[in-house]
């Protein structure tokens, strides 16, 4: 995968410091130090948060960032809306859009992962070689009744259902077996499942077993699909937008370092954070995250329409209701555009 280059860390830090000096010289008040609670999961797409914290990017912005490991997504949404958390990093879920529809101060503010083009595949529908030993494995007749597993109402289920719909099938046309992701991966290898959505780094681990094959890359099913986002709650949307802008500067610096690729420093930080073996990280395809933090709004609208069809959302929300670009716009104004 091609990684975007960014100016040397020292040059960026100097620019930030000089910006601050200029502002103070013009009579601006010093920025108040803020403590922010950030909820996230220990996934590869959360790597920019770990990088930004490890490299002092948040500290340089006058922020004490506390990274809190995610345990329950529903409780996290409630805590974010109540202001008990300041930032959440996670996949798209109908719960957040329903909360916004009810008037919650909650917005998507930056990219945290999408299925972009590139030379490697970060997520796919996997299968066994024997499932493909037929004249037309894509045919509805072959797919009907296949044994599949997907977490209910998850992004993986959205991908699976979109794939089936493209073949003229519905989720009801396959045999859905609800298994935890780790158990589903083992069941696929043993032959107890036919199809399973698997993302990195587990995709590479599964391929190493030699018992499964990569069949349908997710980016071919839902091109450029927005998988996950950074969310702000009322503490940064309403009470301290300046802290929200500073957090975004630190976050985008972490994203841009992440986009330098599998450097020894990046592998070291991510392996420590995720407990994934460094060799597996070096072999895995890293998820794509935009260096400017922008999201694919059209993809989010597609996801909302799926949620409406499933009865999970009353109506799609317009972009101005769920997306606030002002934070990435401000951060990009300070950092400049990411290098191509």
Buried (B, 14 or more C-beta within 10 A) or exposed (E): BEBBEBBEBEEBBEBBEEBBEEEEEEEEEEBEEBEBBBBBBBBBBBBBBBBBBBBEBBBBBBBEBBBBEBEEBEEBBBBBBEBBBBBBBBBBBBBBBBBBBEEBBBBBBBBBBBBBEBEBBBBBBBBBEEBEEEEEEEEEEBBBEBBBBBBEBBBBBBBBBBBBBEBEBEBEBBEBBEBEBEBBBBBBBEEBBBBBBBBBBBBBBBBEEEBBBBBBBBBEBBBEBBBBBBBBBBBBBEEBBEBBBBBBBBBBBBBBBBBBBBEEEBBEBBBEBBEBEBEBBBBBBBBBBBBBBBBBBEBBBBBBEBBBEBEBBEEBBEBEEBBBBBBBBBBBEBBEEBEE
